[in-house]
Amino acid sequence: MTDADLPSHWLAAARRPEVALGLEAIYELIAEQIEARGPACWASGRCCNFEKAGHLLYTTGLEAAYCVSRLSAPLALPAGNLPGCVFQEKNLCGVHRIKPSGCRVYFCDASAQQWQNDLTERALELIRGLHDRHQIEYRYGEWRQMLRALS
């Protein structure tokens, strides 16, 4: 499969009920782990402004496609460099229900750093297994680049 074919491959896979249910089960596991730990979230929006926060968000092509395929309107990205997440609305996430695992796990709370890394690795392992079971090409990349590929 060529790189040009990947976005349509991921979008088709994300629309398959068995794939979506598998991804949603992983997201539920993440939610349970986070709830058990109770990290602080100040709803500051800092985590979504990647340039200011000094970090990048990485995700899989399938997760980006899952999010994009569930938007109420087609994804329209502005030209040029995106300093943060295009789905940030003021200080809140505009796609909270359908956001990728990287967003779900990341908290600005410094006390969450160690378990965040462990949970991220576990989630990615499960997502990789989902790819393998359903024969979905696996790629892991920066969120905004994945969105650009899918738009």
OpenMM code with the backbone's topology and positions (N, CA, C; nanometers):
from openmm import Vec3, app, unit

residues = "MET THR ASP ALA ASP LEU PRO SER HIS TRP LEU ALA ALA ALA ARG ARG PRO GLU VAL ALA LEU GLY LEU GLU ALA ILE TYR GLU LEU ILE ALA GLU GLN ILE GLU ALA ARG GLY PRO ALA CYS TRP ALA SER GLY ARG CYS CYS ASN PHE GLU LYS ALA GLY HIS LEU LEU TYR THR THR GLY LEU GLU ALA ALA TYR CYS VAL SER ARG LEU SER ALA PRO LEU ALA LEU PRO ALA GLY ASN LEU PRO GLY CYS VAL PHE GLN GLU LYS ASN LEU CYS GLY VAL HIS ARG ILE LYS PRO SER GLY CYS ARG VAL TYR PHE CYS ASP ALA SER ALA GLN GLN TRP GLN ASN ASP LEU THR GLU ARG ALA LEU GLU LEU ILE ARG GLY LEU HIS ASP ARG HIS GLN ILE GLU TYR ARG TYR GLY GLU TRP ARG GLN MET LEU ARG ALA LEU SER".split()
positions = [
    Vec3(0.0839, -0.1172, 0.0000),
    Vec3(0.0000, 0.0000, 0.0000),
    Vec3(0.0889, 0.1242, 0.0000),
    Vec3(0.0531, 0.2211, -0.0820),
    Vec3(0.1317, 0.3433, -0.0886),
    Vec3(0.0852, 0.4409, 0.0195),
    Vec3(0.1706, 0.5383, 0.0496),
    Vec3(0.1340, 0.6400, 0.1485),
    Vec3(0.0082, 0.7151, 0.1059),
    Vec3(-0.0092, 0.7363, -0.0247),
    Vec3(-0.1267, 0.8076, -0.0746),
    Vec3(-0.2560, 0.7308, -0.0480),
    Vec3(-0.2466, 0.5989, -0.0375),
    Vec3(-0.3650, 0.5155, -0.0132),
    Vec3(-0.4036, 0.5068, 0.1343),
    Vec3(-0.3119, 0.5422, 0.2228),
    Vec3(-0.3354, 0.5230, 0.3656),
    Vec3(-0.4560, 0.5982, 0.4212),
    Vec3(-0.4747, 0.7267, 0.3902),
    Vec3(-0.5904, 0.7959, 0.4488),
    Vec3(-0.7242, 0.7288, 0.4170),
    Vec3(-0.7457, 0.6893, 0.2939),
    Vec3(-0.8731, 0.6244, 0.2609),
    Vec3(-0.8822, 0.4866, 0.3267),
    Vec3(-0.7706, 0.4182, 0.3392),
    Vec3(-0.7656, 0.2881, 0.4082),
    Vec3(-0.8059, 0.3036, 0.5550),
    Vec3(-0.7490, 0.4042, 0.6223),
    Vec3(-0.7809, 0.4285, 0.7623),
    Vec3(-0.9259, 0.4712, 0.7814),
    Vec3(-0.9739, 0.5589, 0.6936),
    Vec3(-1.1125, 0.6045, 0.7052),
    Vec3(-1.2103, 0.4890, 0.6868),
    Vec3(-1.1844, 0.4035, 0.5897),
    Vec3(-1.2716, 0.2871, 0.5681),
    Vec3(-1.2684, 0.1952, 0.6904),
    Vec3(-1.1504, 0.1741, 0.7460),
    Vec3(-1.1376, 0.0881, 0.8642),
    Vec3(-1.2092, 0.1490, 0.9837),
    Vec3(-1.1960, 0.2798, 1.0040),
    Vec3(-1.2583, 0.3475, 1.1186),
    Vec3(-1.4102, 0.3415, 1.1126),
    Vec3(-1.4648, 0.3242, 0.9944),
    Vec3(-1.6111, 0.3165, 0.9785),
    Vec3(-1.6644, 0.1748, 0.9985),
    Vec3(-1.5760, 0.0768, 1.0043),
    Vec3(-1.6199, -0.0614, 1.0269),
    Vec3(-1.6599, -0.0777, 1.1734),
    Vec3(-1.7803, -0.1267, 1.2005),
    Vec3(-1.8279, -0.1364, 1.3397),
    Vec3(-1.7345, -0.2145, 1.4317),
    Vec3(-1.6798, -0.3250, 1.3860),
    Vec3(-1.5946, -0.4057, 1.4728),
    Vec3(-1.4641, -0.3335, 1.5081),
    Vec3(-1.4155, -0.2507, 1.4175),
    Vec3(-1.2944, -0.1728, 1.4448),
    Vec3(-1.3270, -0.0595, 1.5412),
    Vec3(-1.4368, 0.0112, 1.5142),
    Vec3(-1.4774, 0.1218, 1.6016),
    Vec3(-1.5033, 0.0717, 1.7433),
    Vec3(-1.5707, -0.0405, 1.7560),
    Vec3(-1.5974, -0.0960, 1.8888),
    Vec3(-1.4683, -0.1354, 1.9602),
    Vec3(-1.3738, -0.1896, 1.8860),
    Vec3(-1.2446, -0.2246, 1.9451),
    Vec3(-1.1708, -0.1025, 1.9963),
    Vec3(-1.1708, 0.0045, 1.9176),
    Vec3(-1.1049, 0.1283, 1.9586),
    Vec3(-1.1773, 0.1897, 2.0778),
    Vec3(-1.3076, 0.1890, 2.0755),
    Vec3(-1.3851, 0.2439, 2.1866),
    Vec3(-1.3621, 0.1653, 2.3156),
    Vec3(-1.3425, 0.0358, 2.3059),
    Vec3(-1.3120, -0.0450, 2.4246),
    Vec3(-1.1771, -0.0043, 2.4841),
    Vec3(-1.0809, 0.0251, 2.3988),
    Vec3(-0.9494, 0.0721, 2.4460),
    Vec3(-0.9655, 0.2082, 2.5127),
    Vec3(-1.0440, 0.2950, 2.4534),
    Vec3(-1.0682, 0.4262, 2.5127),
    Vec3(-1.1373, 0.4139, 2.6487),
    Vec3(-1.2259, 0.3178, 2.6620),
    Vec3(-1.2932, 0.2944, 2.7902),
    Vec3(-1.1924, 0.2481, 2.8954),
    Vec3(-1.1025, 0.1600, 2.8565),
    Vec3(-0.9979, 0.1143, 2.9482),
    Vec3(-0.9119, 0.2327, 2.9943),
    Vec3(-0.8787, 0.3207, 2.9017),
    Vec3(-0.8019, 0.4409, 2.9361),
    Vec3(-0.8808, 0.5247, 3.0369),
    Vec3(-1.0094, 0.5445, 3.0113),
    Vec3(-1.0934, 0.6255, 3.1007),
    Vec3(-1.0975, 0.5664, 3.2411),
    Vec3(-1.1083, 0.4345, 3.2496),
    Vec3(-1.1109, 0.3686, 3.3808),
    Vec3(-0.9793, 0.3884, 3.4549),
    Vec3(-0.8680, 0.3770, 3.3829),
    Vec3(-0.7365, 0.3953, 3.4452),
    Vec3(-0.7182, 0.5390, 3.4937),
    Vec3(-0.7638, 0.6334, 3.4155),
    Vec3(-0.7515, 0.7747, 3.4530),
    Vec3(-0.8418, 0.8056, 3.5725),
    Vec3(-0.9626, 0.7557, 3.5689),
    Vec3(-1.0548, 0.7790, 3.6803),
    Vec3(-0.9981, 0.7236, 3.8105),
    Vec3(-0.9329, 0.6098, 3.8037),
    Vec3(-0.8742, 0.5487, 3.9228),
    Vec3(-0.7606, 0.6340, 3.9798),
    Vec3(-0.6940, 0.7103, 3.8947),
    Vec3(-0.5798, 0.7910, 3.9395),
    Vec3(-0.6191, 0.9340, 3.9758),
    Vec3(-0.7235, 0.9851, 3.9145),
    Vec3(-0.7735, 1.1181, 3.9480),
    Vec3(-0.6771, 1.2324, 3.9246),
    Vec3(-0.6163, 1.2441, 3.8064),
    Vec3(-0.5260, 1.3561, 3.7833),
    Vec3(-0.6018, 1.4890, 3.7777),
    Vec3(-0.5313, 1.5953, 3.8079),
    Vec3(-0.5916, 1.7275, 3.8039),
    Vec3(-0.5979, 1.7782, 3.6604),
    Vec3(-0.7116, 1.8358, 3.6257),
    Vec3(-0.7278, 1.9041, 3.4972),
    Vec3(-0.7874, 2.0402, 3.5273),
    Vec3(-0.7166, 2.1440, 3.4885),
    Vec3(-0.7596, 2.2800, 3.5180),
    Vec3(-0.8353, 2.3424, 3.4021),
    Vec3(-0.8592, 2.2665, 3.2938),
    Vec3(-0.9297, 2.3151, 3.1747),
    Vec3(-0.8693, 2.4466, 3.1259),
    Vec3(-0.7374, 2.4525, 3.1287),
    Vec3(-0.6672, 2.5733, 3.0868),
    Vec3(-0.6463, 2.5785, 2.9359),
    Vec3(-0.6542, 2.4640, 2.8708),
    Vec3(-0.6295, 2.4579, 2.7271),
    Vec3(-0.4821, 2.4557, 2.6905),
    Vec3(-0.3945, 2.4614, 2.7897),
    Vec3(-0.2508, 2.4622, 2.7615),
    Vec3(-0.2059, 2.3374, 2.6882),
    Vec3(-0.2654, 2.2233, 2.7225),
    Vec3(-0.2220, 2.0981, 2.6622),
    Vec3(-0.2531, 2.0937, 2.5122),
    Vec3(-0.3490, 2.1731, 2.4672),
    Vec3(-0.3882, 2.1736, 2.3261),
    Vec3(-0.3091, 2.2741, 2.2434),
    Vec3(-0.2378, 2.3638, 2.3095),
    Vec3(-0.1529, 2.4582, 2.2371),
    Vec3(-0.0115, 2.4032, 2.2410),
    Vec3(0.0200, 2.3202, 2.1433),
    Vec3(0.1436, 2.2434, 2.1431),
    Vec3(0.2685, 2.3299, 2.1455),
    Vec3(0.2676, 2.4384, 2.0722),
    Vec3(0.3862, 2.5254, 2.0675),
    Vec3(0.4146, 2.5864, 2.2047),
    Vec3(0.3116, 2.6381, 2.2703),
    Vec3(0.3300, 2.6993, 2.4017),
    Vec3(0.3624, 2.5961, 2.5088),
    Vec3(0.3015, 2.4781, 2.4987),
    Vec3(0.3239, 2.3738, 2.5991),
    Vec3(0.4575, 2.3030, 2.5790),
    Vec3(0.5162, 2.3185, 2.4628),
    Vec3(0.6460, 2.2557, 2.4364),
    Vec3(0.6380, 2.1052, 2.4185),
    Vec3(0.5268, 2.0577, 2.3658),
    Vec3(0.5144, 1.9144, 2.3393),
    Vec3(0.4388, 1.8930, 2.2089),
    Vec3(0.4448, 1.7731, 2.1586),
    Vec3(0.3700, 1.7348, 2.0397),
    Vec3(0.2786, 1.6196, 2.0758),
    Vec3(0.1689, 1.6106, 2.0063),
    Vec3(0.0751, 1.5011, 2.0252),
    Vec3(0.0936, 1.4031, 1.9105),
    Vec3(0.1118, 1.2773, 1.9446),
    Vec3(0.1245, 1.1728, 1.8435),
    Vec3(0.0059, 1.0795, 1.8528),
    Vec3(-0.0324, 1.0252, 1.7385),
    Vec3(-0.1460, 0.9353, 1.7312),
    Vec3(-0.1268, 0.8394, 1.6149),
    Vec3(-0.2153, 0.7435, 1.6061),
    Vec3(-0.2114, 0.6502, 1.4935),
    Vec3(-0.3034, 0.7021, 1.3835),
    Vec3(-0.2782, 0.6560, 1.2632),
    Vec3(-0.3633, 0.6939, 1.1515),
    Vec3(-0.5072, 0.6512, 1.1733),
    Vec3(-0.5264, 0.5344, 1.2306),
    Vec3(-0.6614, 0.4849, 1.2573),
    Vec3(-0.7345, 0.5749, 1.3569),
    Vec3(-0.6662, 0.6176, 1.4618),
    Vec3(-0.7310, 0.7035, 1.5607),
    Vec3(-0.7680, 0.8392, 1.5009),
    Vec3(-0.6799, 0.8937, 1.4200),
    Vec3(-0.7105, 1.0210, 1.3535),
    Vec3(-0.8303, 1.0028, 1.2609),
    Vec3(-0.8344, 0.8913, 1.1881),
    Vec3(-0.9458, 0.8633, 1.0978),
    Vec3(-1.0755, 0.8424, 1.1756),
    Vec3(-1.0683, 0.7766, 1.2901),
    Vec3(-1.1849, 0.7572, 1.3754),
    Vec3(-1.2443, 0.8933, 1.4124),
    Vec3(-1.1599, 0.9833, 1.4556),
    Vec3(-1.2046, 1.1173, 1.4937),
    Vec3(-1.2650, 1.1898, 1.3728),
    Vec3(-1.1925, 1.1950, 1.2636),
    Vec3(-1.2374, 1.2672, 1.1444),
    Vec3(-1.3672, 1.2091, 1.0894),
    Vec3(-1.3805, 1.0778, 1.0921),
    Vec3(-1.5001, 1.0146, 1.0355),
    Vec3(-1.6248, 1.0390, 1.1190),
    Vec3(-1.6091, 1.0887, 1.2394),
    Vec3(-1.7233, 1.1129, 1.3262),
    Vec3(-1.7540, 1.2615, 1.3453),
    Vec3(-1.6859, 1.3463, 1.2719),
    Vec3(-1.7134, 1.4897, 1.2787),
    Vec3(-1.8486, 1.5194, 1.2146),
    Vec3(-1.9170, 1.6210, 1.2633),
    Vec3(-2.0471, 1.6567, 1.2079),
    Vec3(-2.0356, 1.7312, 1.0747),
    Vec3(-1.9178, 1.7838, 1.0449),
    Vec3(-1.8924, 1.8534, 0.9180),
    Vec3(-1.7556, 1.8086, 0.8664),
    Vec3(-1.7337, 1.8187, 0.7373),
    Vec3(-1.6027, 1.7798, 0.6837),
    Vec3(-1.4891, 1.8600, 0.7484),
    Vec3(-1.3763, 1.7948, 0.7666),
    Vec3(-1.2596, 1.8599, 0.8256),
    Vec3(-1.2049, 1.9633, 0.7287),
    Vec3(-1.1939, 2.0860, 0.7736),
    Vec3(-1.1372, 2.1945, 0.6928),
    Vec3(-1.0260, 2.2582, 0.7743),
    Vec3(-0.9028, 2.2334, 0.7358),
    Vec3(-0.7889, 2.2885, 0.8084),
    Vec3(-0.7423, 2.4180, 0.7439),
    Vec3(-0.7071, 2.5158, 0.8254),
    Vec3(-0.6538, 2.6396, 0.7697),
    Vec3(-0.5158, 2.6151, 0.7088),
    Vec3(-0.4798, 2.6969, 0.6123),
    Vec3(-0.3478, 2.6863, 0.5512),
    Vec3(-0.2418, 2.7291, 0.6514),
    Vec3(-0.1225, 2.6809, 0.6312),
    Vec3(-0.0110, 2.7219, 0.7153),
    Vec3(0.0075, 2.6370, 0.8384),
    Vec3(0.0959, 2.6835, 0.9236),
    Vec3(0.1319, 2.6123, 1.0459),
    Vec3(0.0180, 2.6202, 1.1474),
    Vec3(-0.0124, 2.5084, 1.2062),
    Vec3(-0.1128, 2.5037, 1.3122),
    Vec3(-0.0394, 2.5010, 1.4463),
    Vec3(-0.0487, 2.6062, 1.5275),
    Vec3(0.0251, 2.6084, 1.6552),
    Vec3(-0.0317, 2.5132, 1.7598),
    Vec3(-0.1532, 2.4709, 1.7391),
    Vec3(-0.2172, 2.3832, 1.8362),
    Vec3(-0.3209, 2.2962, 1.7699),
    Vec3(-0.4058, 2.2400, 1.8493),
    Vec3(-0.5095, 2.1510, 1.7985),
    Vec3(-0.6215, 2.2319, 1.7349),
    Vec3(-0.6613, 2.1937, 1.6160),
    Vec3(-0.7682, 2.2641, 1.5452),
    Vec3(-0.9041, 2.2455, 1.6120),
    Vec3(-0.9144, 2.1503, 1.7013),
    Vec3(-1.0415, 2.1226, 1.7681),
    Vec3(-1.0544, 2.1928, 1.9030),
    Vec3(-0.9537, 2.2706, 1.9407),
    Vec3(-0.9619, 2.3436, 2.0671),
    Vec3(-1.0610, 2.4577, 2.0522),
    Vec3(-1.1585, 2.4625, 2.1412),
    Vec3(-1.2591, 2.5684, 2.1432),
    Vec3(-1.2464, 2.6406, 2.2758),
    Vec3(-1.1878, 2.7602, 2.2707),
    Vec3(-1.1499, 2.8343, 2.3907),
    Vec3(-1.0523, 2.7452, 2.4683),
    Vec3(-1.0872, 2.7042, 2.5869),
    Vec3(-0.9966, 2.6185, 2.6640),
    Vec3(-1.0427, 2.4733, 2.6679),
    Vec3(-1.1389, 2.4377, 2.5846),
    Vec3(-1.1966, 2.3042, 2.5906),
    Vec3(-1.1756, 2.2274, 2.4607),
    Vec3(-1.1909, 2.0967, 2.4699),
    Vec3(-1.1774, 2.0091, 2.3542),
    Vec3(-1.3112, 2.0004, 2.2819),
    Vec3(-1.3103, 2.0347, 2.1544),
    Vec3(-1.4311, 2.0290, 2.0735),
    Vec3(-1.4655, 1.8894, 2.0241),
    Vec3(-1.3738, 1.7941, 2.0438),
    Vec3(-1.3975, 1.6552, 2.0007),
    Vec3(-1.3716, 1.5596, 2.1172),
    Vec3(-1.4062, 1.6021, 2.2349),
    Vec3(-1.3738, 1.5269, 2.3568),
    Vec3(-1.4137, 1.3797, 2.3488),
    Vec3(-1.5329, 1.3516, 2.3007),
    Vec3(-1.5829, 1.2141, 2.2931),
    Vec3(-1.5043, 1.1265, 2.1966),
    Vec3(-1.4450, 1.1877, 2.0933),
    Vec3(-1.3816, 1.1105, 1.9853),
    Vec3(-1.2322, 1.1374, 1.9713),
    Vec3(-1.1727, 1.1985, 2.0703),
    Vec3(-1.0308, 1.2332, 2.0635),
    Vec3(-0.9430, 1.1083, 2.0750),
    Vec3(-0.8192, 1.1153, 2.0241),
    Vec3(-0.7292, 0.9988, 2.0265),
    Vec3(-0.6713, 0.9714, 2.1658),
    Vec3(-0.6111, 0.8561, 2.1783),
    Vec3(-0.5580, 0.8115, 2.3078),
    Vec3(-0.4548, 0.9082, 2.3650),
    Vec3(-0.3727, 0.9678, 2.2809),
    Vec3(-0.2719, 1.0621, 2.3299),
    Vec3(-0.3344, 1.1783, 2.4054),
    Vec3(-0.4478, 1.2266, 2.3563),
    Vec3(-0.5205, 1.3344, 2.4246),
    Vec3(-0.5842, 1.2835, 2.5530),
    Vec3(-0.6327, 1.1636, 2.5478),
    Vec3(-0.7022, 1.1068, 2.6635),
    Vec3(-0.6073, 1.0864, 2.7817),
    Vec3(-0.4846, 1.0539, 2.7532),
    Vec3(-0.3871, 1.0190, 2.8572),
    Vec3(-0.3113, 1.1402, 2.9094),
    Vec3(-0.2960, 1.2431, 2.8290),
    Vec3(-0.2092, 1.3553, 2.8661),
    Vec3(-0.2776, 1.4521, 2.9621),
    Vec3(-0.2088, 1.4825, 3.0701),
    Vec3(-0.2526, 1.5828, 3.1674),
    Vec3(-0.1336, 1.6717, 3.2013),
    Vec3(-0.1597, 1.7994, 3.2228),
    Vec3(-0.0533, 1.8928, 3.2621),
    Vec3(-0.0051, 1.8657, 3.4041),
    Vec3(-0.0830, 1.7939, 3.4812),
    Vec3(-0.0522, 1.7593, 3.6198),
    Vec3(0.0820, 1.6850, 3.6260),
    Vec3(0.1818, 1.7482, 3.6825),
    Vec3(0.3168, 1.6895, 3.6874),
    Vec3(0.3204, 1.5567, 3.7628),
    Vec3(0.2292, 1.5377, 3.8564),
    Vec3(0.2288, 1.4122, 3.9317),
    Vec3(0.1814, 1.2940, 3.8473),
    Vec3(0.1324, 1.3222, 3.7271),
    Vec3(0.0806, 1.2165, 3.6400),
    Vec3(0.1846, 1.1648, 3.5408),
    Vec3(0.3018, 1.2242, 3.5384),
    Vec3(0.3995, 1.1937, 3.4343),
    Vec3(0.4326, 1.0449, 3.4204),
    Vec3(0.4652, 0.9781, 3.5281),
    Vec3(0.5094, 0.8388, 3.5176),
    Vec3(0.3981, 0.7467, 3.4707),
    Vec3(0.2826, 0.7542, 3.5342),
    Vec3(0.1757, 0.6641, 3.4927),
    Vec3(0.1211, 0.6994, 3.3560),
    Vec3(0.1322, 0.8282, 3.3157),
    Vec3(0.0915, 0.8662, 3.1800),
    Vec3(0.1738, 0.7893, 3.0772),
    Vec3(0.3030, 0.7834, 3.0983),
    Vec3(0.3905, 0.7121, 3.0044),
    Vec3(0.3548, 0.5644, 2.9985),
    Vec3(0.3335, 0.5041, 3.1142),
    Vec3(0.2988, 0.3622, 3.1190),
    Vec3(0.1643, 0.3358, 3.0509),
    Vec3(0.0645, 0.4197, 3.0791),
    Vec3(-0.0673, 0.4027, 3.0193),
    Vec3(-0.0625, 0.4257, 2.8684),
    Vec3(0.0147, 0.5223, 2.8257),
    Vec3(0.0293, 0.5481, 2.6818),
    Vec3(0.0862, 0.4262, 2.6113),
    Vec3(0.1919, 0.3694, 2.6673),
    Vec3(0.2529, 0.2510, 2.6053),
    Vec3(0.1562, 0.1339, 2.6007),
    Vec3(0.0814, 0.1135, 2.7067),
    Vec3(-0.0177, 0.0040, 2.7100),
    Vec3(-0.1274, 0.0268, 2.6071),
    Vec3(-0.1775, 0.1495, 2.5984),
    Vec3(-0.2822, 0.1817, 2.5011),
    Vec3(-0.2328, 0.1610, 2.3585),
    Vec3(-0.1112, 0.2051, 2.3308),
    Vec3(-0.0565, 0.1878, 2.1956),
    Vec3(-0.0359, 0.0408, 2.1614),
    Vec3(0.0008, -0.0370, 2.2604),
    Vec3(0.0142, -0.1817, 2.2393),
    Vec3(-0.1215, -0.2419, 2.2011),
    Vec3(-0.2262, -0.2016, 2.2686),
    Vec3(-0.3605, -0.2508, 2.2387),
    Vec3(-0.4086, -0.2027, 2.1016),
    Vec3(-0.3791, -0.0777, 2.0702),
    Vec3(-0.4181, -0.0228, 1.9401),
    Vec3(-0.3417, -0.0927, 1.8279),
    Vec3(-0.2151, -0.1210, 1.8520),
    Vec3(-0.1367, -0.1942, 1.7517),
    Vec3(-0.1970, -0.3333, 1.7292),
    Vec3(-0.2405, -0.3982, 1.8351),
    Vec3(-0.3064, -0.5279, 1.8236),
    Vec3(-0.4347, -0.5190, 1.7427),
    Vec3(-0.5101, -0.4113, 1.7611),
    Vec3(-0.6319, -0.3888, 1.6835),
    Vec3(-0.5985, -0.3778, 1.5351),
    Vec3(-0.4936, -0.3029, 1.5046),
    Vec3(-0.4469, -0.2924, 1.3658),
    Vec3(-0.4150, -0.4305, 1.3094),
    Vec3(-0.3396, -0.5054, 1.3852),
    Vec3(-0.2970, -0.6374, 1.3379),
    Vec3(-0.4165, -0.7303, 1.3156),
    Vec3(-0.5088, -0.7348, 1.4111),
    Vec3(-0.6250, -0.8240, 1.3998),
    Vec3(-0.7117, -0.7923, 1.2788),
    Vec3(-0.7201, -0.6650, 1.2438),
    Vec3(-0.8081, -0.6230, 1.1347),
    Vec3(-0.7313, -0.5871, 1.0074),
    Vec3(-0.6033, -0.6181, 1.0065),
    Vec3(-0.5176, -0.5946, 0.8889),
    Vec3(-0.5241, -0.4492, 0.8413),
    Vec3(-0.5024, -0.3600, 0.9357),
    Vec3(-0.5022, -0.2167, 0.9083),
    Vec3(-0.3577, -0.1690, 0.9159),
    Vec3(-0.3136, -0.1033, 0.8127),
    Vec3(-0.1758, -0.0514, 0.8080),
    Vec3(-0.1531, 0.0410, 0.9276),
    Vec3(-0.0441, 0.0174, 1.0004),
    Vec3(-0.0146, 0.0939, 1.1208),
    Vec3(0.0864, 0.2036, 1.0896),
    Vec3(0.0528, 0.3236, 1.1262),
    Vec3(0.1461, 0.4365, 1.1235),
    Vec3(0.1182, 0.5211, 1.2461),
    Vec3(0.2241, 0.5759, 1.2989),
    Vec3(0.2167, 0.6593, 1.4179),
    Vec3(0.2819, 0.7913, 1.3805),
    Vec3(0.2100, 0.9016, 1.3980),
    Vec3(0.2642, 1.0304, 1.3571),
    Vec3(0.2054, 1.1447, 1.4364),
    Vec3(0.2574, 1.2614, 1.4101),
    Vec3(0.2144, 1.3824, 1.4786),
    Vec3(0.0696, 1.4144, 1.4381),
    Vec3(-0.0130, 1.4474, 1.5353),
    Vec3(-0.1570, 1.4679, 1.5202),
    Vec3(-0.1927, 1.5595, 1.4042),
    Vec3(-0.1314, 1.6773, 1.3983),
    Vec3(-0.1689, 1.7744, 1.2932),
    Vec3(-0.1313, 1.7222, 1.1554),
    Vec3(-0.0211, 1.6494, 1.1451),
    Vec3(0.0171, 1.5911, 1.0156),
    Vec3(-0.0804, 1.4813, 0.9747),
    Vec3(-0.1237, 1.4013, 1.0702),
    Vec3(-0.2233, 1.2977, 1.0396),
    Vec3(-0.3528, 1.3612, 0.9933),
    Vec3(-0.3958, 1.4688, 1.0603),
    Vec3(-0.5182, 1.5378, 1.0191),
    Vec3(-0.5040, 1.5954, 0.8790),
    Vec3(-0.3901, 1.6533, 0.8488),
    Vec3(-0.3668, 1.7073, 0.7138),
    Vec3(-0.3775, 1.5965, 0.6085),
    Vec3(-0.3224, 1.4804, 0.6389),
    Vec3(-0.3279, 1.3678, 0.5446),
    Vec3(-0.4732, 1.3244, 0.5206),
    Vec3(-0.5574, 1.3390, 0.6215),
    Vec3(-0.6969, 1.2936, 0.6116),
    Vec3(-0.7912, 1.4009, 0.5587),
    Vec3(-0.7430, 1.5237, 0.5454),
    Vec3(-0.8332, 1.6316, 0.4998),
    Vec3(-0.8331, 1.6461, 0.3489),
] * unit.nanometer
topology = app.Topology()
chain = topology.addChain("A")
for resn in residues:
    res = topology.addResidue(resn, chain)
    for name in ("N", "CA", "C"):
        topology.addAtom(name, app.Element.getBySymbol(name[0]), res)
